[in-house]
């Protein structure tokens, strides 16, 4: 099963009624695969193509969120989440903030420290600082967010202020306003599949942590 099919199935299982996938590199083949997934699992999947996919990932968020007027679940397409993580995130309330980020302990052995996005929290649980290059941090970004459209506006604000337009740039805008919070997943299994090592680990461990998904894959 491809990573994008896993991501789509997990989003649907968490309650997503419509799944928007931002495409770029080899978009034609990815979008053809998305059509196959849509038929297989009977889910509404909408590809949204970003022509310049060399831009930072915040531009993908802007593209994917076009037309959305309420809260949405935002996931990195190469991350896999253990049972219950996305469901718990989707059940959170945004009444006191504009975005909630799933975070984990920084010493998780599955985390690649060379590629991780780090997070520093305030004492009240809100995010103080986020980024790949920050030196003071107490947790790691898991790559799953519950967000309002204000996250998109924050990314656009960061771009207007001269930032490159990463998702973290927008998150920092909301963090500076005290509008970004976290959901601690407390050591639940998740993995960012960025390289052959991570892929091997994911393939070896997924059956122990994503049971329902593996049962579906076995029948497909």
Backbone torsions as a table, in degrees:
resi	resn	phi	psi	omega
1	UNK	NA	133.1	-178.3
2	UNK	-71.4	158.1	177.5
3	UNK	-59.4	-40.1	-177.3
4	UNK	-69.3	-32.9	176.0
5	UNK	-67.5	-40.6	176.0
6	UNK	-58.8	-46.2	-178.9
7	UNK	-61.4	-44.2	-179.7
8	UNK	-63.8	-46.6	180.0
9	UNK	-61.1	-39.7	-179.5
10	UNK	-69.0	-36.7	177.5
11	UNK	-64.2	-44.2	179.6
12	UNK	-63.9	-42.4	179.4
13	UNK	-62.6	-28.6	179.3
14	UNK	-83.1	-1.6	175.3
15	UNK	111.3	2.7	179.8
16	UNK	-65.1	129.8	178.6
17	UNK	-88.2	-25.4	178.4
18	UNK	-142.9	138.5	-178.6
19	UNK	-116.0	121.9	175.9
20	UNK	-104.2	125.3	179.7
21	UNK	-115.5	119.1	178.1
22	UNK	-82.8	124.1	-178.4
23	UNK	-111.1	163.0	179.8
24	UNK	-159.7	-87.8	178.8
25	UNK	-60.9	129.5	-178.9
26	UNK	50.7	44.6	-173.6
27	UNK	-58.6	-38.6	-177.1
28	UNK	-59.8	-47.1	-178.1
29	UNK	-70.7	-37.4	178.2
30	UNK	-65.0	-43.2	-178.9
31	UNK	-67.6	-33.9	174.6
32	UNK	-64.4	-39.9	177.5
33	UNK	-65.9	-38.7	177.7
34	UNK	-61.9	-37.3	177.4
35	UNK	-63.6	-39.0	176.9
36	UNK	-64.0	-43.5	179.1
37	UNK	-61.6	-42.9	-179.1
38	UNK	-58.8	-42.2	179.2
39	UNK	-69.2	-38.2	-176.1
40	UNK	-66.3	-43.4	-174.3
41	UNK	-107.3	3.2	177.3
42	UNK	55.2	54.1	179.5
43	UNK	-126.6	149.6	177.7
44	UNK	-81.2	112.5	179.8
45	UNK	-121.0	124.0	-177.3
46	UNK	-115.9	110.6	174.1
47	UNK	-75.0	143.7	178.0
48	UNK	-135.1	111.7	-168.9
49	UNK	-88.7	129.8	173.7
50	UNK	-103.0	109.6	-173.1
51	UNK	-62.8	-43.8	179.0
52	UNK	-98.1	82.5	-176.0
53	UNK	-80.7	5.1	173.5
54	UNK	-80.3	-10.6	-179.5
55	UNK	-70.9	157.6	176.9
56	UNK	-58.0	161.1	-168.9
57	UNK	-67.7	-15.9	175.9
58	UNK	-63.3	-30.2	176.7
59	UNK	-65.6	-32.8	176.1
60	UNK	-67.3	-37.7	177.4
61	UNK	-63.1	-44.5	178.6
62	UNK	-58.7	-45.5	-178.9
63	UNK	-64.5	-46.9	-175.5
64	UNK	-69.8	-25.8	-175.8
65	UNK	-92.6	5.4	178.7
66	UNK	-57.9	129.5	176.9
67	UNK	87.4	-9.9	178.9
68	UNK	-79.8	134.0	-178.7
69	UNK	-123.4	12.3	179.1
70	UNK	-145.6	-175.3	-177.9
71	UNK	-60.3	147.1	178.5
72	UNK	-143.5	152.7	175.3
73	UNK	-89.7	126.2	-179.3
74	UNK	-113.8	125.1	-176.9
75	UNK	-131.0	146.7	168.5
76	UNK	-78.9	131.9	-171.4
77	UNK	-71.4	-12.7	179.5
78	UNK	-106.8	18.1	176.0
79	UNK	-107.1	143.1	174.8
80	UNK	-118.6	137.4	-174.6
81	UNK	-119.3	135.2	177.5
82	UNK	-64.4	161.3	-177.8
83	UNK	-50.0	131.9	171.8
84	UNK	93.6	-19.7	-175.5
85	UNK	-63.9	-54.2	-176.3
86	UNK	-68.8	-35.8	177.6
87	UNK	-61.9	-42.3	179.0
88	UNK	-66.5	-40.2	179.3
89	UNK	-64.9	-44.2	-177.8
90	UNK	-65.1	-22.7	-178.8
91	UNK	-85.2	-3.1	-178.9
92	UNK	-73.4	162.7	178.8
93	UNK	-107.6	139.6	179.3
94	UNK	-101.3	20.5	-175.5
95	UNK	-64.4	-30.0	-177.4
96	UNK	-105.3	4.9	-177.6
97	UNK	-159.8	177.3	179.8
98	UNK	-108.2	-14.5	179.9
99	UNK	-155.1	143.3	174.1
100	UNK	-124.9	126.0	-177.1
101	UNK	-108.9	130.5	173.1
102	UNK	-72.9	129.5	-178.8
103	UNK	-130.8	161.7	-179.8
104	UNK	-139.5	172.1	178.1
105	UNK	-65.1	143.7	-176.3
106	UNK	-70.2	-15.5	-178.0
107	UNK	-95.5	15.0	175.6
108	UNK	-56.3	122.7	-175.6
109	UNK	-66.7	-15.8	178.2
110	UNK	-83.4	-10.0	-178.7
111	UNK	-81.0	132.6	173.8
112	UNK	-88.2	106.8	-175.2
113	UNK	-64.8	-19.6	179.7
114	UNK	-75.9	-17.9	-175.8
115	UNK	-121.7	-5.4	-173.4
116	UNK	-69.0	152.1	169.2
117	UNK	-102.8	122.7	-173.5
118	UNK	-97.9	156.0	-177.1
119	UNK	-135.3	136.5	171.5
120	UNK	-114.5	129.7	-177.7
121	UNK	-101.5	152.7	167.6
122	UNK	-82.4	170.1	-178.6
123	UNK	-64.1	-24.0	-179.7
124	UNK	-87.9	3.7	177.4
125	UNK	93.1	-6.7	176.9
126	UNK	-79.7	161.2	-179.9
127	UNK	-81.1	129.8	175.4
128	UNK	-94.9	-41.2	-176.6
129	UNK	-151.0	145.4	179.7
130	UNK	-145.8	141.1	178.0
131	UNK	161.3	164.5	179.2
132	UNK	-75.7	-24.0	-171.7
133	UNK	-109.5	6.7	179.4
134	UNK	-72.0	147.3	-174.7
135	UNK	-99.8	-21.5	177.4
136	UNK	-110.7	116.8	-177.7
137	UNK	-152.5	161.0	178.2
138	UNK	-132.6	3.1	177.1
139	UNK	-160.3	174.7	-177.1
140	UNK	-124.0	142.2	177.7
141	UNK	-70.2	126.2	-178.9
142	UNK	-89.7	-8.0	177.8
143	UNK	85.5	22.8	175.7
144	UNK	-135.7	132.7	-174.1
145	UNK	-135.2	145.6	162.2
146	UNK	-106.9	121.4	-170.2
147	UNK	-135.1	154.2	169.3
148	UNK	-99.3	168.3	176.5
149	UNK	-58.8	-14.0	177.0
150	UNK	-64.0	-23.7	175.4
151	UNK	-64.3	-41.5	177.8
152	UNK	-62.3	-45.0	178.7
153	UNK	-62.2	-35.2	179.3
154	UNK	-67.7	-38.4	176.9
155	UNK	-63.8	-43.3	178.2
156	UNK	-63.0	-37.6	176.8
157	UNK	-62.7	-44.1	179.2
158	UNK	-60.9	-42.6	177.9
159	UNK	-62.0	-42.9	178.5
160	UNK	-62.9	-25.0	178.4
161	UNK	-90.1	7.5	174.8
162	UNK	99.4	2.1	177.6
163	UNK	-77.4	161.7	-176.5
164	UNK	-73.1	-24.4	177.4
165	UNK	105.9	30.6	174.2
166	UNK	-75.3	160.6	174.5
167	UNK	-59.2	-39.6	178.8
168	UNK	-62.6	-33.2	176.4
169	UNK	-60.0	-45.2	178.2
170	UNK	-67.8	-40.1	177.6
171	UNK	-60.1	-37.3	-178.9
172	UNK	-68.0	-34.8	175.6
173	UNK	-59.0	-46.8	179.3
174	UNK	-69.3	-36.1	177.5
175	UNK	-61.4	-41.5	179.2
176	UNK	-63.5	-24.0	178.4
177	UNK	-92.9	0.0	-177.0
178	UNK	71.9	23.7	-173.8
179	UNK	-109.9	13.3	179.1
180	UNK	-122.1	124.9	-177.7
181	UNK	-124.4	178.0	-176.3
182	UNK	-127.3	157.6	167.8
183	UNK	-121.1	112.4	-178.9
184	UNK	-79.4	118.0	-178.3
185	UNK	-86.2	2.0	166.4
186	UNK	54.1	47.9	173.8
187	UNK	81.3	7.1	175.1
188	UNK	-62.6	152.0	-174.4
189	UNK	-73.8	135.1	171.7
190	UNK	-159.8	160.0	-179.7
191	UNK	-153.3	144.0	175.2
192	UNK	-101.2	113.1	-173.7
193	UNK	-92.3	87.6	-175.5
194	UNK	-104.8	-16.4	-173.3
195	UNK	-154.5	173.1	-177.6
196	UNK	-58.0	-34.4	178.6
197	UNK	-63.5	-47.3	-179.6
198	UNK	-66.0	-36.6	178.2
199	UNK	-62.6	-43.5	179.3
200	UNK	-62.9	-41.0	178.6
201	UNK	-64.7	-42.4	-179.9
202	UNK	-63.2	-44.5	-179.0
203	UNK	-64.7	-34.0	-178.9
204	UNK	-76.4	-28.0	-170.4
205	UNK	-110.4	-15.7	-170.6
206	UNK	-60.3	-36.8	-176.9
207	UNK	-63.6	-24.8	179.9
208	UNK	-82.6	-12.3	-171.3
209	UNK	-128.9	-16.7	-177.6
210	UNK	-129.6	61.7	-169.7
211	UNK	-60.9	-48.0	-176.6
212	UNK	-62.2	-40.9	-179.8
213	UNK	-64.6	-40.7	-178.9
214	UNK	-67.1	-35.2	177.8
215	UNK	-65.1	-40.1	177.3
216	UNK	-64.7	-43.3	-179.3
217	UNK	-63.4	-34.4	-178.3
218	UNK	-68.2	-28.3	-178.6
219	UNK	-85.9	-16.2	-173.7
220	UNK	-75.4	NA	NA
